[in-house]
């Protein structure tokens, strides 16, 4: 997932801290809130592998059980993917990326367990001759909302629902989940109140911070029938800035001790709903979340000269067929708006096929990478025609808006006359 360069978070946090007198910082520094995802890799996962082995010691029996689980897991994986060769333990050790303990019983010389095995997707695919061409969704920011006892919680405090999403292994899912850990500023930016906020401008800023393109709201409402009694979970899959519902279902357990298993099953069912919505086209990125740069103002004083130069550059590009060159362009960015406006201005120059900020320094000098289809000297001339002051040579230039011209005023003689 690519992360865009725009990062207004420090400014937002500074304003929030100034308004609340430091209460915000205390909220950010809460170390008991975040739960990091267990695994975000795309490993092949094989679950439900049963083993029952013995050994001279408990540790030896457990190691033998895990080794047996690798063999059986590989057999199950090859059967799922259409068949493949059996491998020795040494080769399997290089393929296995993890063992998941679903349930185990350890005795002095016996080990009984139900395990899961994770296999490296790239290596396993090459051995089995499988082309991994599975398509995934655009990056989706996940805000797990838990409603329990009348309180709505996302990342304000650690919740069982957030922990269930952190345990979920997303490698085999068709949805590219972006799961915040809940630490740092997550509680400020991604709280229960923001889910019902339809402002596209706000969501563009938040999505840019987390490297996502859209958002998902998996919701669970926990209803306890009586203290220590059955618990009912009502699950909803919701999506997008308009909080649109995609599906819902209900699960039930006999007591509070079964809530973690209830939530784990709910996560898998919600993932199935989101995957189905993706295949049917309902999980497409909302086009209103795409950033649209504002139009650049036209300077009428240089329109004619710039137009003549544009025609010249177009004719040169058509005749000579010059290969594209990469030019490093330094420019001042006193505020966020200077980034988008400068990029748009450079892109409007004929011959420029790409202009992207690669190093952002708000309040300082940022760096832009420009792909140009002609001689860099022509780009320099074109920038000067548009009112920029250009310094540097070749493929390394620096631009700034031209300073106001100085006017030499005639000297004014001293007034030595006395009043009459």
C-alpha positions in Angstrom: 0.0 0.0 0.0 1.4 3.3 -1.0 1.3 6.2 1.5 0.6 9.6 0.1 2.9 12.5 1.1 0.3 14.8 2.6 0.6 14.7 6.4 -1.5 17.4 8.2 -1.7 15.4 11.5 0.8 17.4 13.5 -1.1 20.6 12.8 -4.4 19.1 13.7 -3.0 17.7 17.0 -1.3 21.0 17.9 -4.6 22.9 17.5 -6.5 20.2 19.5 -4.0 20.3 22.3 -4.2 24.1 22.4 -7.9 24.0 22.7 -8.1 21.3 25.4 -5.2 22.3 27.6 -3.3 19.0 27.4 -6.2 16.7 28.0 -5.7 15.4 24.4 -2.1 14.4 25.1 -3.2 12.4 28.1 -5.7 10.6 25.9 -3.0 9.8 23.3 -0.6 8.5 25.8 -3.0 5.9 27.1 -0.9 2.7 26.7 -3.7 0.3 27.6 -5.8 1.1 24.6 -4.1 -0.2 21.4 -4.1 -3.8 20.1 -1.8 -4.4 17.2 -2.9 -6.9 14.5 -1.5 -10.3 14.9 -0.7 -11.0 11.2 -1.3 -9.0 8.1 0.8 -11.2 5.7 -0.8 -13.1 2.8 0.3 -16.6 4.0 -1.7 -19.7 3.2 -3.5 -20.8 6.3 -4.5 -24.4 7.1 -6.6 -24.8 10.3 -8.0 -27.7 12.3 -5.0 -30.0 12.1 -5.4 -32.7 14.8 -2.3 -34.2 16.4 -1.9 -36.8 19.2 1.8 -37.8 19.8 4.0 -39.0 22.6 7.6 -38.3 23.6 10.2 -38.8 26.3 9.4 -35.3 27.7 6.5 -32.8 27.3 8.7 -30.6 25.2 9.8 -33.4 22.9 6.2 -34.5 22.5 5.1 -30.9 21.6 7.9 -30.5 19.1 6.9 -33.8 17.5 3.3 -32.7 17.3 4.2 -29.5 15.6 6.4 -31.3 13.1 3.5 -33.7 12.4 1.1 -30.8 12.0 3.4 -29.3 9.3 3.2 -32.6 7.3 -0.5 -32.9 7.6 -1.1 -29.2 6.9 1.0 -29.5 3.7 -1.1 -32.5 2.6 -4.3 -30.5 3.2 -2.9 -27.5 1.4 -1.8 -29.5 -1.7 -5.2 -31.2 -1.8 -6.9 -27.8 -1.7 -4.8 -26.3 -4.5 -5.0 -29.3 -6.8 -2.2 -31.6 -5.7 1.5 -31.4 -5.3 4.7 -33.3 -4.1 5.4 -34.4 -0.6 8.3 -32.6 1.0 10.8 -33.5 3.7 10.8 -31.9 7.1 13.7 -29.6 6.2 11.9 -28.2 3.2 8.7 -27.7 5.2 10.6 -25.8 7.9 11.6 -23.3 5.2 7.9 -23.0 4.0 6.2 -22.7 7.4 5.9 -19.1 8.7 4.0 -19.9 11.9 2.0 -22.4 14.0 -1.3 -21.3 15.4 -2.4 -23.1 18.6 -6.2 -23.5 18.5 -6.4 -25.9 21.4 -3.8 -28.0 23.2 -3.4 -30.4 26.1 0.2 -31.1 27.3 1.0 -34.1 29.5 4.3 -35.4 30.9 4.9 -37.5 27.7 1.9 -36.8 25.5 0.7 -33.9 23.4 -2.8 -33.6 22.0 -3.8 -30.4 20.1 -5.7 -28.8 17.3 -3.3 -26.6 15.4 -3.2 -24.2 12.4 -0.2 -24.0 10.0 0.8 -20.9 8.0 2.8 -21.4 4.8 4.7 -18.7 2.8 2.4 -17.9 -0.1 5.2 -17.1 -2.6 7.3 -20.2 -2.0 4.4 -22.6 -1.7 2.9 -21.2 -5.0 6.1 -21.7 -6.8 6.4 -25.4 -5.6 2.8 -26.2 -6.4 2.8 -24.3 -9.7 0.0 -22.1 -8.7 -0.2 -18.6 -10.2 -1.4 -16.2 -7.4 -3.5 -13.9 -9.5 -6.2 -13.2 -6.9 -7.5 -9.7 -7.0 -7.9 -7.7 -3.9 -9.9 -4.6 -3.1 -8.6 -1.1 -2.6 -7.1 -0.5 0.9 -10.1 -0.3 3.3 -9.7 1.4 6.7 -11.4 -0.7 9.4 -13.3 1.0 12.3 -14.7 -1.8 14.5 -17.7 -0.4 16.4 -18.8 -2.3 19.6 -22.1 -1.4 21.3 -22.4 -2.9 24.7 -24.4 -1.7 27.7 -25.4 1.4 25.8 -21.8 2.5 25.2 -20.3 2.8 21.7 -16.6 2.1 21.5 -14.1 2.0 18.6 -10.6 2.9 19.8 -11.5 5.0 22.9 -10.6 2.0 25.0 -9.5 -1.6 24.5 -12.5 -3.7 23.5 -13.1 -7.4 22.8 -14.3 -6.5 19.3 -11.1 -4.7 18.4 -9.1 -7.6 19.8 -11.1 -10.0 17.6 -10.3 -8.0 14.5 -6.6 -7.9 15.5 -6.6 -11.7 15.8 -8.2 -12.2 12.4 -5.7 -13.2 9.7 -6.4 -11.2 6.6 -4.0 -12.9 4.2 -6.5 -15.1 2.4 -9.2 -12.4 2.3 -10.1 -10.6 -0.9 -10.4 -7.4 1.0 -7.3 -5.4 1.8 -8.0 -4.4 5.4 -6.1 -1.5 6.9 -6.3 -2.1 10.7 -5.2 0.7 13.0 -3.7 -0.5 16.3 -5.7 1.9 18.4 -2.6 3.6 19.8 -1.4 7.2 19.4 -3.9 9.5 17.8 -6.3 6.8 16.7 -8.8 7.5 19.5 -9.0 11.1 18.4 -9.4 10.5 14.7 -11.3 7.2 14.6 -13.9 7.3 17.3 -17.6 6.3 17.4 -18.8 9.8 16.6 -16.8 10.0 13.4 -18.6 6.9 11.8 -21.7 8.9 11.3 -19.8 12.0 9.9 -20.4 12.2 6.2 -17.9 15.1 5.5 -15.8 14.0 2.5 -13.1 16.5 3.2 -12.5 15.1 6.7 -12.5 11.5 5.4 -10.0 12.4 2.7 -7.6 13.7 5.3 -8.1 10.6 7.5 -7.8 8.1 4.7 -4.6 9.8 3.5 -3.0 9.5 7.0 -3.7 5.7 7.1 -2.9 5.0 3.4 -6.5 3.8 2.6 -9.0 4.7 -0.1 -12.3 3.9 1.6 -13.6 2.8 5.0 -15.5 -0.2 6.5 -17.6 -0.2 9.7 -18.0 -3.7 11.1 -20.6 -3.3 14.0 -21.5 -5.7 16.8 -24.3 -5.1 19.4 -23.8 -7.3 22.4 -27.1 -8.1 24.3 -26.7 -9.9 27.6 -29.9 -11.6 28.7 -29.0 -11.6 32.4 -25.7 -11.5 34.4 -23.8 -14.7 33.6 -26.5 -15.8 31.1 -26.7 -16.1 27.3 -25.1 -13.3 25.1 -26.6 -12.4 21.7 -24.4 -10.6 19.1 -26.1 -8.7 16.3 -23.5 -8.0 13.6 -23.7 -5.5 10.7 -21.4 -4.9 7.8 -21.4 -1.2 6.9 -19.3 0.7 4.3 -18.4 4.1 3.1 -18.8 7.7 4.3 -22.6 7.4 4.1 -22.5 4.4 6.5 -24.3 2.1 4.0 -25.4 -1.4 5.3 -24.3 -4.4 3.3 -25.7 -7.2 5.4 -26.4 -8.4 9.0 -26.7 -11.6 11.0 -27.1 -12.8 14.6 -25.0 -15.2 16.7 -25.6 -16.5 20.3 -23.5 -18.1 23.0 -24.6 -19.6 26.3 -22.5 -17.4 28.6 -19.9 -14.6 28.8 -17.0 -17.0 28.5 -18.0 -17.7 24.9 -17.9 -14.0 23.8 -14.4 -14.2 22.3 -15.4 -17.2 20.2 -18.6 -15.4 19.2 -16.7 -12.4 18.0 -14.2 -14.5 16.1 -17.0 -16.2 14.3 -18.6 -12.8 13.6 -15.4 -11.5 12.0 -15.2 -14.4 9.6 -18.9 -14.0 8.6 -18.4 -10.2 8.1 -15.4 -10.9 6.0 -17.5 -13.2 3.8 -20.1 -10.4 3.4 -17.5 -7.9 2.4 -15.9 -10.3 0.0 -19.2 -11.1 -1.6 -19.9 -7.4 -1.9 -16.5 -6.9 -3.6 -17.2 -9.5 -6.2 -20.6 -8.0 -6.9 -19.3 -4.5 -7.3 -20.9 -3.1 -4.1 -17.6 -2.5 -2.4 -16.3 0.0 -5.0 -14.4 3.1 -3.7 -16.7 6.1 -3.3 -15.7 8.5 -6.1 -16.5 11.5 -3.9 -13.5 10.5 -1.7 -11.0 11.1 -4.6 -9.0 14.3 -4.2 -9.8 16.9 -6.9 -7.2 19.8 -7.0 -8.6 23.3 -7.3 -8.3 25.0 -10.7 -5.2 27.2 -11.1 -5.8 31.0 -11.6 -4.8 32.3 -15.0 -2.4 35.2 -15.1 -3.7 37.3 -18.1 -0.5 39.3 -18.4 1.5 36.3 -19.5 -1.2 34.4 -21.4 0.0 35.3 -24.9 3.7 34.7 -24.2 3.0 31.4 -22.4 0.7 30.3 -25.3 3.5 31.0 -27.8 5.9 29.0 -25.8 3.5 26.1 -25.4 3.1 26.0 -29.2 6.8 25.9 -29.6 7.3 23.1 -27.0 4.5 21.1 -28.7 6.1 21.4 -32.1 9.5 20.5 -30.7 8.1 17.4 -28.9 6.4 16.2 -32.1 9.4 16.6 -34.3 12.3 15.5 -32.3 10.7 12.7 -30.2 13.0 13.5 -27.2 13.0 10.8 -24.6 11.5 11.7 -21.2 13.9 12.9 -18.6 13.5 13.1 -14.8 14.0 16.5 -13.2 14.3 17.3 -9.5 12.5 20.5 -8.6 12.8 22.2 -5.2 10.0 24.6 -4.1 8.9 26.4 -1.0 5.8 25.0 0.9 4.8 27.5 3.6 1.3 25.8 3.8 -0.5 22.7 2.6 -2.2 24.5 -0.3 1.2 25.3 -1.8 1.8 21.6 -2.5 -1.3 21.0 -4.6 -1.1 24.4 -6.3 2.5 24.0 -7.3 2.0 20.5 -8.6 -1.0 21.5 -10.6 1.0 24.5 -12.1 3.9 22.2 -13.1 1.6 19.6 -14.6 -0.1 22.2 -16.8 3.2 22.8 -18.7 3.2 21.0 -22.1 5.7 18.2 -22.1 5.3 17.4 -18.4 3.8 13.9 -18.0 4.1 13.6 -14.2 4.8 15.8 -11.3 4.9 14.2 -7.8 6.1 15.5 -4.5 8.6 13.0 -3.1 9.8 14.9 0.0 7.4 17.1 1.9 8.5 19.8 4.4 5.7 22.1 5.5 7.2 25.5 6.3 10.4 24.7 4.4 11.6 23.4 1.0 9.9 20.4 -0.6 11.2 18.2 -3.5 9.2 17.3 -6.6 10.0 14.7 -9.2 9.0 15.9 -12.7 9.0 13.7 -15.8 9.5 15.9 -18.9 9.5 15.0 -22.5 11.9 17.7 -23.8 15.1 19.5 -23.0 15.3 20.6 -19.3 16.3 24.1 -20.6 12.8 24.4 -22.2 11.2 23.6 -18.8 13.2 26.3 -17.2 12.1 28.8 -19.8 8.5 27.7 -19.4 8.6 28.1 -15.6 10.1 31.6 -16.0 7.3 32.6 -18.4 4.8 31.6 -15.8 6.2 34.0 -13.2 8.7 31.7 -11.4 12.2 32.6 -10.4 14.4 29.6 -11.4 17.9 28.7 -10.1 20.1 25.7 -10.7 21.1 23.9 -13.9 20.3 20.8 -15.8 18.0 18.3 -14.1 18.2 20.0 -10.7 16.2 23.2 -10.4 14.8 25.3 -7.6 11.8 27.6 -8.1 10.2 30.4 -6.1 7.7 33.0 -6.9 9.4 36.1 -8.2 9.8 38.9 -5.7 8.1 42.2 -6.3 10.3 44.6 -8.4 12.1 47.3 -6.6 11.6 50.9 -7.8 14.3 53.5 -7.5 12.8 56.7 -6.4 14.5 60.1 -7.0 16.2 61.6 -4.0 14.0 64.2 -2.2 15.8 67.4 -1.2 15.7 68.4 2.4 13.1 70.9 3.3 15.0 73.8 4.8 12.4 76.5 4.3 10.8 78.1 7.3 7.2 78.7 7.6 6.1 82.2 6.7 
